[in-house]
Amino acid sequence: MAELFDNSRTYQLGDPELDVLGTREKLAQWRHRMVGPPWVKIGRKVAYLGTDLNNWLAAQRTDPNNEAA
């Protein structure tokens, strides 16, 4: 699977690349409910590692050709 995020980069809230996952509010809801991609806190700021985002997206993949009938 092609990687959507740069593995060597740290993404912070407000980065336009995170818009593909959802709004700031949606990401905040996921963090509150402890779902969604892993995140890190740097002081009061929230950041997402590119490797974590790519791994999380790969885990969300559904292949309809391999679904049990």
C-alpha positions in Angstrom: 0.0 0.0 0.0 1.3 3.4 -0.9 2.1 5.6 2.1 0.1 8.8 2.4 2.2 10.4 5.0 6.0 11.1 5.1 7.4 8.6 7.6 10.2 11.0 8.6 7.8 13.8 9.5 5.9 14.8 12.6 2.5 16.3 11.9 0.9 18.9 14.2 -2.7 19.9 14.4 -3.4 22.5 11.8 -1.2 20.8 9.2 -3.3 20.5 6.0 -2.2 16.9 5.5 -4.2 15.8 8.6 -7.4 17.0 6.9 -7.6 13.7 5.1 -8.3 12.0 8.5 -10.9 14.6 9.6 -11.3 17.9 11.3 -9.5 19.1 14.4 -12.7 18.4 16.3 -12.9 14.8 15.0 -9.3 14.1 15.9 -10.0 15.6 19.4 -13.0 13.3 19.8 -10.9 10.3 18.8 -8.2 11.2 21.3 -10.8 11.7 24.0 -12.3 8.3 23.2 -8.9 6.7 22.8 -9.5 5.6 19.2 -7.9 6.6 15.9 -4.2 6.9 15.2 -1.6 7.1 18.0 -0.5 10.6 19.0 2.2 12.2 21.1 2.0 15.2 23.4 4.8 17.8 23.2 4.0 20.1 26.1 0.5 21.2 25.3 0.7 20.4 21.6 -0.5 17.3 20.0 1.5 15.7 17.2 1.2 12.6 15.0 4.2 10.7 13.7 4.1 9.9 10.0 5.0 6.2 10.6 2.1 5.9 13.1 -0.3 7.5 10.7 0.7 5.2 7.8 0.5 2.1 10.1 -2.9 3.1 11.4 -4.2 3.7 7.8 -2.9 0.3 6.7 -4.7 -1.4 9.6 -8.0 0.3 8.5 -7.8 -1.2 5.0 -10.7 -3.4 4.0 -10.4 -5.7 0.9 -13.9 -6.6 -0.3 -12.4 -9.5 -2.3 -11.2 -11.2 1.0 -14.3 -10.7 3.1 -15.9 -13.9 4.4 -19.3 -14.6 2.9 
